[in-house]
């Protein structure tokens, strides 16, 4: 037999030896992991906020899950290091002081009996700390696998929706039927797997339920990558101490979530996140104030609060929500096949659809698209109407959007309000609404 044969006495002896020294490996791995997580935490949060701001749902979900996973792992590992430090301190104290001698404390008999019953011995306290540290370290990485499992299930649902229900490689009716069946299987399978997880194997206990649940369990064992960590899960479930710690951590996570969502309100009426108006200027509407990594532009951006030039540069970031408004205003632009969403960077062909095959056709549609946008949007500076044509461009941080320049050489110095007006169709008629109001001050050089 080889040295790595799990049945051999030498291998078992090696495992027992490593088990006794595992705390050193735990601390080394925890140290490196905590350093890496602290380094990656803020970039992940910024990417998540950026994806939310740009309304990229797939990027947002991916970074949201990564952010949650790093938060859970960071909390668990910090707690592990604290407890392991306490354990090392307790070992050092035991070397100096030995076990607890309750009689030397000279407490009343009632307190002595109570403390003996609750503490029992110092060695028992050290053993409990050792158990908590070892189990917590294992749970930390098991939770990451759970987050990864949730991610793969969500990705599976997205892939079914994008490439089967809305894909081109299957006939439309067949794709809809097959996609719906697969989507229902994934949704109900996810619910059953989650119920089985919460009840710690309830669906596996009844003979007839288990017969029905086994195919779902088998598929989801691959879908959630559980074959990578299944032995770890069942080792926890057959251990009373491990199950108790898992149940203890769940409410702790909930309490942390509630605490981190708390904020102190300084005023009954004033807030920092108000939209720009005649009485409030939000920094997201001023380009020169977007200096931090976490600052993202609002619906409309101008260069600064103070304008000293004879023109005013205006930038409107593009979003899927904005495109939907264009389609609602000009329905002829809505394609028969919506190509928004997850796609591959490998282009087999350059066709937008069966009807659009040439570059000239694509360019012609872009011109209609931009013409519709210009018809929808106009400006007012105070009460004066300003209507300049937008062009497509890339602005700050390579952000796609619409840009124009308004002539303001004829306005007086002082405070002014730029209002973005938008036309929309409502019950067969066209109405104009104020999309944004941004204050600025104009002073001549």
Buried (B, 14 or more C-beta within 10 A) or exposed (E): EEEEEEEEEEBEEEEEEEEEEBBEEBBEBBEEBBEEBEEBBEEBBBBBBBBBBBBBBBBBBBBBBBBBBBBBBBBBBBBBBEBBEBBBEBEEEBEEEEEBEBEEEEEEEEEBEEBEEEEEEBEEBBEEBBBBBBBBBBBBBBBBBBBBBBBBBBBBBBBBBBBBBBBEEBEEEEBBBBBEEBBEBBEEBBEBBEEBBEEBEEBEEEEEBEEEBEEBBEBBBEBBBBEEBEEBBEEBBEEEEBBEBBEEBEEEBEEEEEEEEEEEEEEEEEEEEEEBBEEBBBBBBBBEBBEEEEBBBBBBBBBBBEBEEBEBBBBBBBBEEBBEBBBBBBEEBEEEEEEEEEEEEEEEEEEBEEEBEEEEBBEEBEEEBBEBBBBBBBBBBEEEEBEBEBEEEEBBEEBEBBBBBBEBEEBEEEEBBBBBBBBBEEEEEEEEEEBBBBBBEBEEE
